[in-house]
Amino acid sequence: MLVFTRRRGEAIIIGDGIEIHVLRVGRDGVRIGVVAPTTLPVHRHEIHAQICAANRAAADPGQRSDIEARLKGRLP
């Protein structure tokens, strides 16, 4: 892990198109802004984890038969 020290108003550049700006520093946390290409998804870690879990569940063959049965009206 690369650790940076930044103050309010300072930024970090990642690659050619991603900027992380420190907007505000408070007692409870840091408010950051992200400038990135619109083709690049940007999520909080916990949201990303939920998306990955949903994708894994959707790709699970055991889940697929249950979904198919529901679509055909066999299950409530």
N, C-alpha and C positions, 0 to 999 in steps of 0.2 A: 504494500500500500504506500502510495506517495502522499505525504502530508504537507499541506501548504499552510502558511500563516498569511491571512489577508485581513485588511481593515475595510470598514465601510467605504464603498465607492471603488474598491479595487476589484480586479477580475482575474480569472484564469482562462487561458485559451487551450482547447483540446483539439488537436488536428487542425484542419483548415476551416471548419465551420461551426464550432461549438464554443460558446463563451459562457462562463459561469461568473455572475456578478454578485458580490456581497451588497445587499441593499440595506439591511438593518441588523444590528446586533443587540439582543436584549438579554434579560436574565433567564428567560425560558427557552431561548433558541436563537437561531440565525435565520433571517429571511434572505433567500437567494433567488436570483433570476437566471433563467437559462435562455440563451439565444441559440437556436439550432435550426437546421434546414427542416422545412415542413414534412419532408419525406422520412425524417428520423423520429421515431416515437420516443417521447420523454415521459417517464412515469416515476412516481415515488416508489421506493423499494417494496413496500407492502402491496401496492397495487400491481406491480410487476409480478410478484409472487402469486397473487390471486389469478392473474391472467394465465400464468404458466400452469397452475393447478387445473384451471378450467380446460385448457388445451389438452393436458394429459388425460383428464377424465373423458373428454370428447373423443380422444383417439383410442381409448381402452375398448378392446373388442367385446368384453363382457358388458360394458355399458351400452354398446351399439345395439345389441339385440333387444335390450330393454326399451331403448328409444324407438326402435323399429316397431316393436309390439305396441307401444303407446300410440304411435302414428297410425297404426292399423286398427286401433280401437279395441285391442284385446285387454288392455289394462286400464284401470281408472285414471 
